[in-house]
Amino acid sequence: MKTACIVLTLLILVAIMAVCVMVKFATDINVEEKKRDYLLNGNVFSLARSMGVITLNENHTYDNVERFPYVAAITRNTSNSWTFACFASVILTKWVVTAAHCRTRGATHRVLLYYDFATNRSQTYPILIWRLYETFNYTDRGKYDIAVAKLNVDYYPFNMRPSLFDNKPVQPVIQASVWRTVSTMHKKLFLTDDFANYDLKVAEDVKCFEAYGIPIDESHICVDLNDYDDCFVHEFGPIYSGDKVAGVLSEKPRDCDTKYAIFTNVSFYADWVLKSTHTTFYG
């Protein structure tokens, strides 16, 4: 009986040691995977967990770099997870222009750029400085809704081509560059690797006033979305006129019945952008 107890005890000890070895082995693999993800920073797949970026397929359209050279996405981190916040446009090499309401107090923000689809590589950049228009107020919807942010590009590779901007009026027909998003059950937005272009028309100001109750003036652009079946409830990038960034989204449609969107007119604020970025020339 005593011998049997000793044998049983030895078997239990061996089993415990085997489990410990297996756990350590699995832990080592997990650590190595994390190291590998870290070393591959810049790759879309390694950004998936940290930046909320997903890839739907590997058949990338290689000419997206030329078709969407300026589009940026601003992501924010408020609870140890990065999620999509809004879109922006690269200007003046080290700066992006976006809507002021995109900045959230107490959150960390980074800018995500898809600068090389051919090699499936992307890069995120820390924001060093935010400059919001002086009279912008978070509670006053649609007014003075513009901001610029300076990127830390000194220690990161940067080869994005900046968009142009000036103080000339916006053309009647403009183009929207949309970086697709998807929404989860928790109403969080995630970026995909799908871009699209839409030709849009500038609408009468009264249309946006009727839709949102926001007084529209020359600092806004009212955009007509009625030609498209897409609702654009969860997505909309900057609008461009050729290589010129014309507007950043201030008020998006709340539902599929509202077919108008309000953009902040970047041309109206061109002098302020130059002053805020300490630049003395356009473009």
C-alpha positions, 0 to 999 in steps of 0.5 A: 500500500505504501509503495502504491502511494509513493508511485502515485505521488511521483506520477502526480509530480511528473504530471505537474512538471509536464504542465508547467513545461507546457505553460512556459513553452506556450508563454515563450511562443506568445512572447515571441509573437508579440516581439514579432508584431512589434518588430513588424511595426509599419505593417498593416497586420501588426497595427490591427490590434493597436490601431483598430485597422483591419484588412479585408483582403490582400488584393490591394489596388496598387494605384491607391498611393497616387489616387489618395496621396493625402488622406489621413485618419486620426485615431484616439486612445482613451481606454487602452484601445485605439479606435478611429476618430475622423479623417484629415488631409496632409498639408505642408508636409508635417501638418494635417488639417481636420475638424476641431471636434475631432480632438478629444480632451484627455485622449492620446491621438495619432495619425495613420497614413496609408502611404504604400499599398503596394507593399501593404505598409502603413505608418502612424505618427504621434501628434506633437501640437494641436491648434484649434480655431480660437473661437471654436466651442465643442457645444456650438455645432458646425461653427469654426470647426477646423484644426491643424495638428503637427506630426512628429516626423523627425524620428519616423520615415515620412514620404507623404505628398501634401495636398494644396490649399489656398483662399480661392472659392471652392468649385461647384463640383468636388471629389470626396476621398473616402477611406472605408470604415466598418461599425461593430456591435459596440458602435466602434469604428474600424478602418479597412483597406478599401478606398473610394472616390465620389464626385459631389456637388455643392448644394444650396446653403438652405438645404443644410440649414433645413437638415441640421438647423445650423446657419450656413455661411461662406465658412461652410460647404454644403454637399449634396449626397442625393446621387448615391445610395450609400448613407455615409453615416459612418464614413467620409473623408476630406473633399478635394478639388483636384490636388486642393483640399477643399473641406473637412467634415463637420456634420455628417448625415445622421441617417439614410434620409439625410442626404446632405453633409456640412464641411468646414471650408478650408479655403476660408481659413487658409490665412489662419492655417498659415498663421497657425503653422508659421508658414508664409506660403500656400501649398 
